[in-house]
Structures are given as structure tokens and as C-alpha cells.
Amino acid sequence: MTRIAILLPYEDMAETARKVIHENHYEIDYIKVIESENAVNEARIAAEQGADIIIARGYQAQLIKEYTNIPVVEMRFHAQEIGLLLQRAKRLSHKERPVIGLIAFENMLCDLSHMEELFDVRLRIAYAERIEEVPDLLHGMKKEGVDCVIGGDTVNREAEKIGCLSIKFKATGESIGEAMERAKNMAYAVENEKRNAAQFETVLDTSFNGIIKINSAGRIIAINRLIENLLGKNMEDVKGELLYDIFPQIDKWIVDDILTGARENCSSSIEVRGRNWMFLAAPIQFDGQITGAILSLHAITEIVRKDRKLANDMLLHGFTAETHFSSINTENETMRRVLETAREYSLSDSPVLIYGETGTEYYQISEAIHNNSIRKGGPFVSVNISGLEEEKQMELLFGSRNGTLGSHPREKGAVIRANHGTLLIKDIEKLTIQAQYQLLRVILDGAVNRTDALPMDNIDVRIIAAAQKNLRYGVNKGLFQESLYYVLHGLTLEIPPLNRRSEDLRYYIDRYFKEFCRKYNKYLVITVGGYAQLAQFSWQGNKLQLKAFLERLVLTADKRSIAEGTIRTLFGELYPYVGEVGGEEKLVVYKTEEAVKISELLKKHRGNRKLAAEELGISTTTLWRKMNKYGIESKFGMD
């Protein structure tokens, strides 16, 4: 049962409280009159003697709330009590419409609207935060012409010193009774919380899943024994810690979406201590507000491989996946959603289709899906069938079909090498019709065509396909089998190109640029204009093109500061437009007329910028800026 203690500043208030308790049959047996300086210690003593809730008033209540964790019900003056005090102050002042001051702590007063009108007085109200402020507040009121002041003992003592009329706050049964009712309601809530906590603790400790409870700030409130064992820490060790500090594998932005109401639930997968876990999250709502979230971890059982020797052999031969979701960096919202969806797909065993341009993260995402799935202990095999004829595609994927090869009765294809693991097929849109039918059978039946000479066991492999073009175009032209299209298109990801992810583009520019500066022992910087120029290129080859370009940029840089002109010129040289010249396709490096003119004049004047600038009718400073802009280097040295 929840116990309530009452701590009051005056004996007459304590007597009134006892009377209210007796008349209303409240079950309260701890009432004590205390001094303000002892309020915190007295509250702790009450708690040690079993009090769960404390009723207190004014400064004493404020101190208890500030320095203890004990729930406090603050006793406020009832409107009727304030009205009686105003009447007494008005009589004492002997004025028809006196100015009456109220000095109190903010937690003491009720709503005072219309009091001036009701009692025909003018009110001056001052709220104190500390008892030491009272003398200054009182002097200020006297300067304002206050006729009488209402306050506590300190106010009355100080008022007497400066010759100011005053009367003492006095509580009646109404404010005490109101505080009692609020304490009863709080006690009921505390009882419910205790009951819910006990029930929740039972659920936690008997659950087969790991359970984590967090508050609205993302801090851990409770964990069950499974999580304790997983972390090697007790609940007290992690209670109050941020979830993301204890579980860095969990994306903060996903849980933030749960806590802000942006989403109602989340299912994903994470790796903790070498094991894969299904991760579920849902908000806790009370009275229309989200107060926290419940997160659960369900262990994902890995596939038991019948042919352990085959799997080990595949791993020894390098058929492994290196990338995990935690190592794929992005600050782009769209890309974040792609990675979140990919995590969800890793819980499934069905095929995944990834649309992505050359140089995007389709390969890394494929590896991360494998490493986050029940197949992570199996091989990860990738093949590219682009440019291969039908027979070569069949051999690459499903093995050779021509008798014996060496000492082996059959050359193993990628499907067999990836048994009990994952097979990534790049450029799936280039797959021939015959290979498509065979792949469909592998997905639906788990088998490769048998022949009398070449019997084969059923296989267990997950297919991830990567494509640059939507497979629907191939279906419409009769180049891609419709059944395979629907089988593959269930779990689809579309990776946005780098030119649509400005945040990630800047990240990779900085990463690769610093990497090559370290590698080639160069201390270089890119100007603001240079960064702006890099951001304008289309980067059709995405990360591959960007990385190659930045290596060339660093290798050939002959100045510490790399401006937009240098970048634009190098880009034009490496990736020129293909245009028609005389009816033939030729590489065209485009230069503006102004750039051509400047180059010709520098050549004419053997690199003398002063003479070139004079002929152009501009200053040498302007000429230098334009040379930087267009990436024009003088071949004749400095003038």
C-alpha cells in the first residue's frame, strides 16, 4: 500500500490537517511540523520510515523536489483562502481600494484572475525563488506604495523591520483537503506503476527474446536477463545510458522516428556479438503522448549446412562477404531508407532485385544482406554475365555440360558454389532466355536440371540480382521471362545515383581526396569553387568514377590549392563528349570561346600575363582569375 506523509511549517496547519484527516477518514499517520532548513533531511527520514509520497508547501516543497527523488504533492492556497486574506488586509489598511502585495513561491498560489475586481483592491504579486530574495522583494513593494503585504513568517518579520503592514498566510481545511485528494490520486497511480512494473519484470525475465525499454529521450529504463547475458552487464550498469551508446548497431534515426511518432513500428536486423538478431521496435503511448518504446531482439537461427566441407571449401577459396550495414556510410535520407529496407529484406530468404547504376553500392548492399541473414556462415559468390553468350552463361551459372573436365566429372557452376549461401548475379537483364528458365527452377524448386550422366542433389541458395535497367522493359520486348520478373521483383531496392545524394557526394570527395593525399604524401586543398564544380558533374560512374578522378587529380596536381578551373579541365580531358564531326563520332573536349582566346594570347606572348591582359583589356588579376576558372596553365613559366 502507498503511504503518504505530511510535512508542514506551522503547528496550526498540522492541527487543521489532523482534523481534515479525521473527518474524511484518510489513512495518513505521518504528520510533522518542520523548519525549512531541515526540509530535505525530514523528507528523507519520512521516506526511510515508509513514505512513498510527501505533501508539503511553498519553499519546503521546492527544496524537497529539488534535492530528492521522492514524489511531492505541493499544497496550494485555495481561492477561498486568498479571498479571506484579502479581506483582512483591506480592513487592516483602512483604505477604500488599497494596494495589497503578495509575496510567495510560485507553487503556492492558485489562479488569481478577477480577485482585484471581486474584492476592490489593487494587487502586486512577487514570486520568490529563494527565501533570501524576500527582503529585496519587500523593499521593492514598499517603494511602489503597497499598503499591506501578505506572506509567510519571513515576509512578516522583514515587514515589521521596515514598518510595513503585513499579515501571515493561513491555510484552511480546503487547501489541505485538496492536497490530500491529489495525493490519493498520485498514490493510485504509484500503485498501478508498481503493479505494472512487477508484471513487466515477470514478462522480461520469462521472455525468450531480448527486451529493452527506453524512455522518450532514448535512454534505457529496463532490460531483461537475455540482454544482460548478451551484453555481459547488469541492468544497473546500463540503466540511464543512451540506447545508441550500448547498441551502436541500431540506427539512431530509426528509433527517433518511433519516438517522434513518424512511424508506428519498425522491423529490421542487427548483428550483436557475431549473431544475427531480428530487431523490432514499437512506441509506448500514454494519454496520447509517446513516453518511450519497447525494443525486442529475436535470435535468427542460421542454416544448418549438411555439407560442411563444401561450405568451408568455398570460404577458404575467398567466397566471403566483407561488408556489413554498419560500414555503409550515408547522410542522405533516401539512401537511409534503402539501407533500412535492405536490412528488412535480410530477414527473408527470397530473391532480392537491386537496381543501381555502375559504381553505386549494390555490391556492398548485397554483401551486407548476406552477412545479416541466416546464410552469413555460407559462401557469398558473385558473377557478371554481361557480354557472355548463352552457353557460357549456362556454364558460369550451372556448370559445364560436356562430359568430364580433368579429374572432375562436372565443372561446378556458381549456383553450386554458392550452395547454402548467397549468389549475386550482376547485369541480370543480360541473362539469356534459356538461363532465365534454369534460374527460375533454381529459385522455385531448388534444383538444377538433371541428366542421366550428371545427377545432382537439390540445392539451397539465395539469389540477389543486380540490374541497371528496369526488367519490365525486357518483359515488354520479349527478352525477359515474365514469371522470373515477378519472382525477382517482390523484394526490390533502387539505389539513388551519387548525383542525387549531395551529402554523400561531399563525404566521398573528402574521403577519397584525403586517402590519396596520404597515399602520395601530398598536402593539397580543394577551394570552395572547386567543391562547387565537383558537385556539378553528373558522375555517371558514381563512386568508381569519382575515386578514379580524384586519384588522377591528386597525382597530377602541381599546386597546393586546386581550383575549379583545374578540375573542369581535367574532367573534360578524362570524360569528353562524344559528338559528330564530319558525319563521324569523335571525342570532343569543349572549351569556351573566352578560354580559347586566353590560351591563344598566352601562347602568342610566350606566357606573359601582363601583355595578354593588356590585349584583352583586363587587369592581370582578372586574367589570373579567368585562368583559374578555365584551368588554363601557362606553358612558358611565370612572367
Disulfide bonds with the S-S distance in Angstrom:
none
